[in-house]
């Protein structure tokens, strides 16, 4: 069964709405990506500062690296010292689930933890970790807000698209009605009245 062709008003409405929808989705995506990058960078800065402080609180005891007794760790942080073989020799703060083996220097995300690993000059590694539950919670809330805002914008864009299409086609409708009336009455000397305005349709 062949569907009837869509009206010009419907096509213009869909065209306007599509432009607004794409702009809304693109804007929401950019906001989310920027917020995610900013929050992750803030978390990374905290880990770097913690690592800088921890590096001054490392001592050798019985040939192994240990944290000094004066080292206090925030509740939401976890610190580990690893030897050259990747084995944990000291731990402070929470216990984070980390895979065995040699760590990779720099930042990485392991399960629900953000990890910053620093190689030590004397060999071994310092690993500073913080859970990402707060970060994930903020991003999840932001995503919900952006989705609701995008849905609202889509609804408004459809309404705005219809209003724009209706306004653009009003002169055409007037001409069509006047021409139909002239043809129906046979008054061919009559002319279509000039619509007010100075745009391309008048």
Buried (B, 14 or more C-beta within 10 A) or exposed (E): EEEEEEEEBEEBBBEBBEEBBEEBBEBBEEBBEEBBEEBBEEBBEBBBEBBEEBEEBBEEEEEEBBBEEEBEBEEEBBBBBBBEEBEBBBBBBBEBEBEEEEBEEEBEEBEEBBBBBBBBEEEBBBBBBBBBEEBEEEBEEBBEEBEEBBEEBBEEBBEBBBEBBEEBBEBEEBBEEBEEEBEEEEEEEEEEEEBEEEEEEE
